[in-house]
Amino acid sequence: MKRMFGSVVLAAVLAVPAAGEVHDTSYRDASGARVLREWVVVGAPVDDVWKAFTTDDGFASWAVPVVHITPGNGGLIEFGLGPNSKIGDPDNVRNRIDLFLPDELLIFHNEFVPAGGPFDPATFTTVRTMLSFQDAGAGRTRVTETVVGFGAGALYDQLHAHLHDGNAAYLEALQLHFIKK
């Protein structure tokens, strides 16, 4: 019993979420607008997790089959969702990087997503996504994804629901990627 209690205390002190545990800390800001915020702790140092989001090889290793990232402020994250996609295909998703602060913060917005998905593409271009990377100690990184700019109405409701579930799924995939390494 004493050994089990010690393990529970150690886990609580380290605050190590289990793999696949995505924390939803979404809220409404002072104006009442929705802020979608989800975070995970990844079992890798900040530099490695940053590269998993900001390099072609890193992003392709866990997120999408085909990607090209032009890093830096004003850079571009372009990816294809199909196994036969190629960079430059007209139906590739394109996200413009608004702020690129290495190992700390990545802010971007969608410039293009193909029609026919579960949300309105034009609505998606109006929100901003922020990824922050914080050292969580012991070679771990806390990755927090925050999406702002949601308006009122059915189109924003659909986008919010899609991003809520989709972002949680890829944050979990990121965790699992570093567990398998």
Residue pairs with C-beta under 8 A, 6 or more apart in sequence:
14 137
14 138
15 41
16 41
16 140
17 23
17 40
17 41
19 43
19 172
19 175
19 176
19 179
20 172
20 175
20 176
21 40
22 38
22 39
22 40
22 168
22 171
22 172
23 38
23 39
23 40
24 37
24 38
24 164
24 168
25 37
25 38
25 39
26 34
26 35
26 36
26 37
26 38
26 164
27 35
27 37
28 34
28 35
29 35
29 148
33 148
33 149
33 150
33 151
34 150
34 156
34 160
35 146
35 147
35 148
35 150
36 145
36 146
36 147
36 148
36 150
36 160
36 163
36 164
36 167
37 144
37 145
37 146
37 147
38 144
38 145
38 164
38 167
38 168
38 171
39 142
39 143
39 144
39 145
39 171
40 142
40 143
40 171
40 172
40 174
40 175
41 136
41 140
41 141
41 142
41 143
41 175
42 49
42 140
42 141
42 142
42 143
42 174
42 175
42 178
43 139
43 140
43 175
43 178
43 179
44 52
44 139
44 140
44 141
44 178
44 181
45 135
45 139
45 140
45 141
46 103
46 133
46 134
46 135
46 141
47 103
48 141
48 178
49 133
49 141
49 143
49 174
49 178
50 102
50 103
50 133
51 58
52 58
52 59
52 61
52 62
52 63
52 174
52 177
52 178
53 59
53 106
53 131
54 69
54 71
54 100
54 102
54 106
55 69
55 71
56 67
56 68
56 69
59 67
59 69
59 77
59 79
60 66
60 67
61 177
62 173
62 174
62 176
62 177
63 79
63 170
63 173
63 174
64 79
64 80
64 81
65 80
65 81
65 82
65 83
65 85
66 79
66 80
66 85
66 86
66 87
66 92
67 77
67 78
67 79
67 80
67 87
68 76
68 78
68 79
68 87
69 75
69 76
69 77
69 78
70 76
70 77
70 97
71 97
71 100
72 97
72 100
73 97
73 98
73 99
73 100
74 96
74 97
74 98
75 96
75 97
75 100
76 94
76 95
76 96
76 97
76 111
77 94
77 95
77 97
77 108
78 87
78 88
78 92
78 93
78 94
78 95
79 85
79 92
79 93
80 86
80 87
80 89
80 91
80 92
80 93
81 93
85 92
91 114
92 112
93 110
93 112
93 113
93 114
94 110
94 111
94 112
95 108
95 109
95 110
95 111
95 129
96 108
96 109
96 110
96 111
97 106
97 107
97 108
98 107
98 108
98 109
98 128
99 105
99 106
99 107
100 106
103 133
104 132
104 133
105 130
105 131
105 132
105 133
106 130
106 131
106 133
107 128
107 129
107 130
107 131
108 128
108 129
109 125
109 127
109 128
109 129
110 121
110 124
110 125
110 127
111 125
112 121
113 121
113 124
114 121
115 121
117 162
118 158
118 162
119 155
119 158
119 159
119 162
120 155
120 158
120 159
123 155
123 156
123 158
123 159
124 159
126 149
126 151
127 147
127 148
127 149
127 150
127 159
127 163
128 147
128 148
128 149
129 145
129 146
129 147
130 144
130 145
130 146
130 147
130 148
131 143
131 144
131 145
132 143
132 144
132 146
133 141
133 142
133 143
134 141
134 142
134 144
135 141
135 142
136 142
143 171
143 174
145 167
145 171
147 163
147 167
150 156
150 159
150 160
